[in-house]
Amino acid sequence: MRLNKTTVERIRPPEKGFTLDWDDAVSGFGVRTTAKGVKSYIVQARVSGQSRRVTLGRHGVLTADQARARAKTELGHMSQGIDPAATKKAAVKAVARDKALSVTLDQAWLEYRASRRSDGKQRKQSTLDDIEGHLKRNFGDWRKRPITEITPDGVTQRHAAIAKRGPYQADQAMRYLRALLNFARDNHTAPDGTPILPFNPVDALRKRKAWHAAERRENLIERKHLGAVIAGLEKIAHAPDELPVTTASADLVLFLLFTGLRLTEGAALTWADVDDDNAAIILPDPKNRRATTLPLSDEAAAVLARRDRSCAQVFPGRSSEYLKDTRGVRNRIAAETGAVFTNHDLRRTFATIAAELDINQYTLKALLNHAVNNADVTGGYVRPGFERKRDAANQVGAFMRSRADAEGRDNVVTLEARA
């Protein structure tokens, strides 16, 4: 029969499966009717010995004449050996490839932020905050761009531009960018399985020797300033007219100095992390991701003893959960004593004093919660005792206290007795 509106609508649905009815005018053109009454125009022919059937569209959406015209076009392609199945597959692959290649830096960042580390642990919030900061400051105009458009030349030029504000910031920004691009490269592939990035464009910095050779920082609080720094901080911490956030900041700096903790480890301390019975603190998620309990020296315990426990945080800030910066107090101390130091310089000062007091290196590593290098077989066996670590911390604290006491004696003015 010749397929038209009338003949197609007369076709009755089968009880199950489907039926095929063919057009008398165009060989290979027909209509498929399902048990549910759905009628679709089709075209069928052989291509390279393989039978191929293509659905042209539903009856009602297409007229019989429109479907017949499409059928003639498809039959013409198939007569030339063009396989519609292969064409459709290629089109699907092209769409999938275009989608993979359109992954933006922002999309890579969102996926990275929601993912876990390779060891299954959550990524540290401080690291995620750092990455977000660099994306805002240094890659704002790249965030909506596909990562495939980030080129080695573009990376090199952006690195040089950031370096004008600071070489360390430029290197850190590019290390984070490299991590995001590696993550996207591992998690997004083209339909053929190849990575959407054949290589990481940040690698160009190594090939072009553009990384800045950052020297290891060696600054610490010198002995000549140590006593004055401690005395100045304690004066602020005990002053009744200082703001609570200022006294908390002074106490935090002292606590970091007496413990050798990293800033976030000390600043984020809560009272739930303080073990009063054993004069110790619990670090649930330190830098090496291994929870640990550290004993407190008498000096460090004294700092906690005077802190207000009405807040969950030991060192609360103004608007955040805990203090994020001690710059104001450190600047005041620098102006008074001439000692300019960072928060990490406090950790370096603690470690240096411990080394000068001949404290065993494994005990010191334990106090600093440093991971033991895999190459250090002996270090893998040595586990300094809890009280041994406390004794070592007290030795450092006693030395610091002696310098503060000496500073106090040096500032005492002897008045002559009057007759």
C-alpha positions in Angstrom: 0.0 0.0 0.0 1.0 3.6 -0.4 1.6 5.1 3.0 -0.5 8.2 3.7 -2.4 9.7 6.6 -5.5 7.5 5.9 -3.7 4.2 5.3 -1.4 4.7 8.3 -4.2 5.5 10.7 -6.1 2.4 9.6 -3.3 0.1 10.7 -4.3 -1.8 13.9 -1.8 -2.4 16.7 -0.7 -6.0 17.2 -1.4 -7.8 20.5 2.2 -7.8 21.3 5.5 -6.7 19.8 5.3 -4.6 16.7 4.3 -4.9 13.0 6.0 -3.4 9.9 4.0 -2.1 6.9 5.9 -1.0 3.8 5.3 1.7 1.2 4.6 0.5 -2.3 6.2 3.6 -3.9 9.6 3.8 -2.1 11.2 0.5 -1.4 12.6 0.3 2.2 10.2 3.0 3.5 7.7 1.8 6.1 5.8 2.4 9.3 6.3 0.5 12.6 3.3 0.0 14.9 3.7 -1.2 18.5 1.2 -3.0 20.7 0.5 0.4 22.4 -0.5 2.0 19.1 2.7 4.1 18.7 3.4 4.5 14.9 6.8 5.6 13.6 8.1 6.0 10.1 11.2 4.0 9.3 13.6 3.3 6.5 15.6 0.1 6.0 18.3 -1.0 3.6 21.6 -3.0 3.5 24.9 -1.2 3.9 28.1 -3.2 3.2 26.1 -6.4 3.7 24.6 -5.3 7.0 20.9 -4.6 7.4 20.3 -1.1 8.8 17.1 0.4 10.0 16.6 4.1 10.8 13.7 5.7 12.7 12.6 8.8 10.9 10.0 10.1 13.4 6.5 9.5 14.8 3.4 9.6 12.7 1.5 12.8 13.7 4.8 14.6 14.2 5.8 13.8 10.6 3.4 13.4 7.7 3.8 10.5 5.4 5.1 12.7 2.6 7.6 14.3 4.9 8.8 10.9 6.1 9.0 9.6 2.5 11.2 12.6 1.6 13.5 11.8 4.5 13.5 8.2 3.6 14.7 8.9 0.1 17.6 11.0 1.6 18.6 8.3 4.0 18.4 5.6 1.3 20.6 7.7 -0.9 23.2 7.9 1.8 23.1 4.2 2.4 23.4 3.4 -1.3 26.7 5.3 -1.1 27.9 3.0 1.7 27.3 5.5 4.5 26.3 3.5 7.6 23.6 5.4 9.6 24.5 3.4 12.7 28.1 4.4 12.5 27.1 8.0 11.7 24.9 8.1 14.8 27.6 6.5 17.0 30.1 9.1 15.7 27.7 11.9 16.4 27.2 10.6 20.0 30.9 10.4 20.5 31.4 13.9 19.1 28.8 15.3 21.6 30.5 13.4 24.5 33.9 14.6 23.4 32.7 18.2 23.2 31.2 17.8 26.7 34.5 16.4 28.0 36.6 19.1 26.4 34.3 21.8 27.8 35.1 21.1 31.5 36.0 24.5 33.0 38.4 25.4 35.7 35.5 26.2 38.0 33.9 22.7 37.3 37.3 21.1 38.1 37.5 23.0 41.3 34.0 22.1 42.5 34.6 18.5 41.8 38.0 18.6 43.5 36.5 20.4 46.6 33.8 17.7 46.9 36.2 14.8 46.5 38.4 13.0 49.1 42.1 12.5 49.1 43.6 9.3 47.6 43.8 7.9 51.1 40.1 8.4 51.6 40.4 11.3 54.1 38.7 14.6 53.8 40.7 17.4 52.4 41.8 20.0 54.9 39.6 23.1 55.0 42.6 25.4 55.3 43.9 24.0 52.0 40.6 24.4 50.3 40.4 28.0 51.5 43.8 28.7 50.1 42.9 27.3 46.7 39.7 29.4 46.6 41.7 32.5 47.5 44.2 31.9 44.7 41.3 31.2 42.2 39.8 34.6 43.1 43.0 36.6 43.2 45.0 35.0 40.4 42.7 33.0 38.1 39.4 34.9 38.1 39.4 35.3 34.4 40.2 31.6 33.8 37.5 30.1 36.0 34.8 29.9 33.3 37.2 28.8 30.5 37.6 25.2 29.5 40.8 23.9 31.0 41.8 22.7 27.5 42.3 26.3 26.6 45.0 26.8 29.4 48.3 26.7 27.5 51.9 26.5 28.6 52.5 30.0 27.4 49.5 31.3 29.3 50.7 29.5 32.5 54.2 31.0 32.1 52.9 34.5 31.5 50.4 34.3 34.4 53.1 32.9 36.8 55.4 35.9 35.9 52.6 38.3 36.5 51.7 36.9 39.9 55.4 36.8 40.8 55.5 40.7 40.6 53.4 40.6 43.8 55.6 37.8 45.3 57.5 34.7 44.0 56.2 32.5 46.8 52.6 33.4 46.0 53.2 32.7 42.3 54.7 29.3 42.9 51.9 28.3 45.4 49.2 29.5 43.0 50.7 27.3 40.2 51.0 24.3 42.5 47.3 24.5 43.2 46.5 25.0 39.6 48.6 21.9 38.7 46.7 19.9 41.3 43.3 20.9 39.9 44.3 20.2 36.3 45.8 16.8 37.3 42.5 16.0 39.1 40.5 16.9 36.0 42.8 15.0 33.7 42.3 11.9 35.8 38.6 12.2 36.1 37.6 13.3 32.6 38.4 11.5 29.4 37.3 11.6 25.8 35.0 8.8 24.5 38.1 6.9 23.3 39.5 6.9 26.8 42.2 9.4 26.2 42.6 12.2 28.8 41.1 15.5 27.9 44.5 17.1 28.7 47.4 15.3 26.9 49.7 16.9 29.4 49.5 19.4 32.3 50.4 22.9 31.0 51.9 23.8 34.4 54.7 21.4 33.7 56.0 24.0 31.3 57.3 26.0 34.4 59.7 23.1 35.2 60.9 22.7 31.6 61.4 26.5 31.3 63.1 26.6 34.7 60.6 29.3 35.8 59.9 28.0 39.3 61.4 30.3 41.9 64.0 28.5 44.1 62.5 29.5 47.4 65.0 29.3 50.2 64.0 27.5 53.3 63.1 30.0 55.9 65.3 30.2 58.9 64.0 33.1 60.9 63.3 32.6 64.6 63.2 34.7 67.8 66.8 35.3 68.8 67.8 34.7 72.4 68.5 38.4 72.9 64.8 39.1 72.2 63.2 36.0 73.6 62.7 37.2 77.2 61.3 40.6 76.1 58.9 38.9 73.7 57.5 36.6 76.3 57.3 39.4 78.9 55.6 41.7 76.4 53.1 39.0 75.4 52.3 38.2 79.0 51.8 41.9 79.8 49.1 42.1 77.1 47.6 38.8 78.1 47.1 39.9 81.7 46.1 43.5 81.0 42.5 44.1 82.2 41.8 46.9 79.7 42.7 44.9 76.6 40.0 43.5 74.4 39.3 39.8 74.8 40.4 39.1 71.3 43.7 40.9 72.0 44.4 38.9 75.1 43.4 35.7 73.3 45.8 36.6 70.5 48.7 37.2 73.0 47.9 33.9 74.7 47.8 32.1 71.4 51.3 33.4 70.4 52.6 32.3 73.8 51.0 28.9 73.5 52.5 28.4 70.0 55.9 29.4 71.4 55.6 27.0 74.4 54.4 24.1 72.4 55.9 24.4 68.9 52.4 23.8 67.3 51.5 25.0 63.9 49.1 28.0 63.9 46.0 26.2 62.9 46.7 23.3 65.3 46.9 25.8 68.2 44.3 28.3 67.1 41.6 25.7 66.4 42.0 24.1 69.8 38.7 23.6 71.6 38.1 22.8 75.3 37.0 19.3 74.2 40.5 18.8 72.9 42.1 19.6 76.3 42.8 16.7 78.6 43.0 18.4 82.0 43.6 15.1 83.9 46.7 14.4 82.0 47.7 18.0 81.2 47.6 17.2 77.5 45.9 18.3 74.3 44.4 16.2 71.5 45.1 17.1 67.9 42.3 15.3 66.0 43.4 16.3 62.5 47.0 17.7 62.3 48.9 18.3 59.1 50.1 14.7 58.8 46.4 13.6 59.3 47.3 11.3 62.2 45.4 12.1 65.4 47.8 12.5 68.3 47.9 13.5 72.0 50.7 15.7 73.2 51.7 16.5 76.8 51.8 20.1 77.9 54.7 21.8 79.5 54.1 23.7 82.7 54.3 27.0 80.8 51.8 25.9 78.1 49.4 24.5 80.8 49.6 27.9 82.6 48.4 29.7 79.4 45.4 27.4 79.2 44.7 27.8 83.0 44.0 31.4 82.6 41.8 31.1 79.5 38.0 31.7 79.8 36.1 28.4 79.3 32.7 30.0 78.6 33.4 29.6 74.9 34.0 26.3 73.1 37.1 27.7 71.5 40.2 28.1 73.6 41.3 31.1 71.5 38.1 32.7 70.1 38.2 35.4 67.5 35.8 38.3 66.9 33.6 36.9 64.1 35.1 33.5 63.4 35.1 30.3 65.4 38.7 30.8 66.3 41.5 33.3 65.8 42.8 33.2 62.3 45.6 35.8 62.6 47.9 37.2 65.4 49.4 39.9 63.3 48.2 42.8 65.5 49.8 41.5 68.6 52.9 40.4 66.8 53.3 43.9 65.3 53.0 45.5 68.8 55.6 43.2 70.2 57.9 43.9 67.2 57.5 47.7 67.8 58.4 47.3 71.5 61.2 44.7 71.2 62.6 44.9 67.7 61.8 41.2 67.2 59.9 40.7 63.9 58.6 37.1 63.6 55.8 35.0 62.0 53.6 32.4 63.6 55.8 29.7 62.1 58.9 31.3 63.5 57.5 30.4 66.9 57.6 26.7 66.0 61.1 27.2 64.6 62.2 28.8 67.8 60.8 26.0 69.9 62.6 23.4 67.8 65.9 25.3 67.8 65.9 25.6 71.6 65.1 21.9 72.0 68.0 21.0 69.7 70.4 23.3 71.6 69.3 21.6 74.8 70.3 18.2 73.3 66.8 16.8 73.3 66.7 13.5 71.4 65.7 14.1 67.7 63.0 11.5 67.9 61.5 13.0 71.0 61.6 16.4 69.3 59.9 15.0 66.2 57.2 13.5 68.3 56.6 16.9 70.1 56.4 18.7 66.7 54.2 15.9 65.4 56.5 15.4 62.4 56.0 12.3 60.3 59.0 10.0 60.3 60.6 9.6 56.9 60.0 6.2 55.3 63.8 6.0 54.7 64.4 6.3 58.5 64.0 2.7 59.5 65.0 3.3 63.1 62.6 6.2 63.4 59.8 3.8 62.5 60.6 1.8 65.7 61.3 4.6 68.2 58.2 5.7 70.2 59.2 8.2 72.9 57.2 7.8 76.1 54.5 10.3 77.0 56.3 11.6 80.1 59.6 11.7 78.3 58.0 14.1 75.8 56.6 16.2 78.7 60.1 16.3 80.3 61.5 17.6 77.0 58.7 20.2 76.7 59.4 21.3 80.2 63.1 21.7 79.5 62.3 24.1 76.6 59.6 25.9 78.7 62.1 26.3 81.6 64.7 27.8 79.3 62.1 30.3 77.9 61.0 31.2 81.4 64.5 31.8 82.5 64.9 34.3 79.6 61.7 36.0 80.6 62.7 36.2 84.3 66.1 37.6 83.3 64.3 40.3 81.2 62.2 41.2 84.3 65.3 41.5 86.5 67.1 43.6 83.9 64.2 46.0 83.9 64.1 46.5 87.7 65.4 49.9 88.7 67.0 50.1 92.2 66.0 53.3 94.0 68.4 54.9 96.5 67.1 55.0 100.1 66.2 58.5 101.3 67.5 59.8 104.6 
